[in-house]
Amino acid sequence: MSAVSFIGTGFVADFYMRSLKTFPDIAVKWVYDRNPTRLAEFCAYWGVKAASSIEDLLAKTDKEDLILNLTNPGEHFNVSFACLNFGRNVYSEKPLATSMEDAYKLHALAAERGLHITSAPCSLLGQAPQTLWDAVKNEVAGKIVLVYAELDDDYIPQAPYRRWMSESGAPWPWDDEFRVGCTVEHAGYYLTWLIAIFGPVRTVVAASAEVTVKSPEGPTAPDLSVATLFFHSGLVARLTCSIVARHNHSLRLIGSRGVLEIDESWNNTAKVRFRRRFVVRRKLINSPIAKRLKGKLPMHPKVGRRGAQTMNFALGPWEMLAAIKERRESRLTADFALHVNEVTLAIQNAGEHGGSQRMKTTCGPIRPMNWAEAT
C-alpha cells in the first residue's frame, strides 16, 4: 500500500480525494490546512486524519510517501522547500513556483537530496493525450507541422464564481485565481501534452494583457495571453489562454495528410479524431466526417464526473509513487516541471513588449504509459 498526505484542503483538494478513490492501493495518511475550520470540514467529509502542523504531518510520514502540495500558488515554494528539506518527495499543484528563481531552488534541492518533485497538471498521462501521442508517432496525419491550442474559459468576471463550491464545501479561490492568472493556471494543460509529444520548447514569442477589470482590491494578472512556441524538434504551436473569450478548449494538430483534433483538454476520455485531407477535382477538402481513434486497453481508471472533475487528478501521484517504489525516474521529472514552469511564466509575463524569449531550461524525452506504447 502506497501513501500520500495533503498540505492544503482547499477547492482542488476534493478533486484529488475523489480521484484517489479510483486507486484503492493508495492511502491518504494525513492532511493539514492552516485554516482549522476548513481542515475540520474536509476531514469530516472524507474521513481522513488531521495533522496539527506541516512539521507534525511530515514527522508522521515515511520517506517512501508522497506529499501533495495543494496550497495557494504563493505558498508553493515555501511548502515544497520545507518538504524536500525534510526528505520527502513532492507533487505540487501548478505552478512549481511563481518565479524561476524559486523553481531553480526547488529543482536543485531535490537533486541534492535524491528526491522526486514535479507539478500538476498530470492529464498528459490520461487516455486522450496518450491516444493522440500514439497517433502522432504512427503518423496517422502525416508529419505534424503546426498546432493550434485554445484554452479560453468564457467571460469569467461575469460568472457567479463567488457561489462556486467544492464537494466538501470549499469556496472557489476567486481572488487568488485572478491574481495568479489564467495562463499560469491553465497553459500547462496543453503545454505538458505538447512537450511530452514533441520535446522541449526552444523559443517563446508571446504577448499578454489584462483586458477586463476583475478585482477592486489590488493588482490582477493578465487574463489574455497569446504565444507562438518554437520547439527544438521543428514544430511550431500557437497557444491562446483567456478568461474572456467564449469557452474553447480545442486542440488541432495539422499534419501533411490531415488534422488530429480534440475538443476538450479537461476530459481524460475526450474523443481523438482524425480528419483526412484530400483533393476533389480542383478543390482541397478536409473531410466533413472525422474518424475517431481508439486508445489501447487496459487504460487508467476513470473518475466519471463532469467538468474539470472528468480528469483523474491522481494520475500524477500514482505515477510518482510507482517510480518511488520501483526506484526509477518518474515520467513527470523535475526537469520537465522546471521547463513547463519557465515556458508558462514566459507567456504570462510577456506583456506588450515581452517579445522573443529563448528558454534556458530543457528536459529529456518522456516515455508513454505502458498501455499506450506504440506497436
Beta strands, then each sheet from edge to edge (+ up, - down):
strand 1: 2-7
strand 2: 26-32
strand 3: 49-50
strand 4: 66-69
strand 5: 89-92
strand 6: 117-119
strand 7: 144-152
strand 8: 201-209
strand 9: 224-231
strand 10: 236-242
strand 11: 251-255
strand 12: 258-262
strand 13: 272-280
strand 14: 283-286
strand 15: 291-293
strand 16: 355-358
sheet 1: 3+ 2+ 1+ 4+ 5+ 6+
sheet 2: 14+ 13- 12+ 11- 7+ 10+ 9- 8+ 16-
sheet 3: 14+ 13- 15+
end
